[in-house]
């Protein structure tokens, strides 16, 4: 799923939200934003959070902003920094063990994937967004 809508990132829980999902800022905007700081795009709609969200500079966030270089986000928590994929790794067998230093890591869309939030599924269930260079 490619997200074409403007994106924002929560300053506290680091979840990424589409503009249409953000809650309105209901109180204390001037106590929560210091002079010179960018104006927030809304409040985090997560009822356990409610922090301010900042717009991501473009429709293509950086790998640093989402937490991985593959453009994957969890479909449950919308974070990308605690994702795991069961992948195939090529290993060289050696007399004293094995070495994966010079190997490729590969996965398919049907391979298991999971997130630190507790979500479990397959790679094909992850949200995929285009990253900036």
DAGIQUI-V483317 format. One record per backbone hydrogen bond with DSSP energy under -1.0 kcal/mol. CO is the residue of the C=O (numbers start at 0). NH is the residue of the N-H. If there is no record, write none. Layout:
BEGIN
co->CO nh->NH
co->CO nh->NH
END
This chain:
BEGIN
co->0 nh->127
co->5 nh->18
co->6 nh->55
co->7 nh->16
co->8 nh->53
co->14 nh->9
co->16 nh->7
co->17 nh->20
co->22 nh->42
co->27 nh->31
co->28 nh->32
co->33 nh->36
co->41 nh->52
co->42 nh->22
co->45 nh->48
co->50 nh->43
co->51 nh->10
co->52 nh->40
co->53 nh->8
co->60 nh->131
co->61 nh->65
co->62 nh->66
co->70 nh->128
co->72 nh->126
co->73 nh->77
co->77 nh->15
co->78 nh->73
co->81 nh->115
co->83 nh->113
co->84 nh->86
co->87 nh->105
co->91 nh->98
co->93 nh->96
co->96 nh->93
co->98 nh->91
co->99 nh->102
co->103 nh->89
co->105 nh->87
co->107 nh->110
co->108 nh->123
co->110 nh->122
co->111 nh->85
co->112 nh->120
co->113 nh->83
co->114 nh->117
co->118 nh->114
co->120 nh->112
co->121 nh->124
co->122 nh->125
co->126 nh->72
END
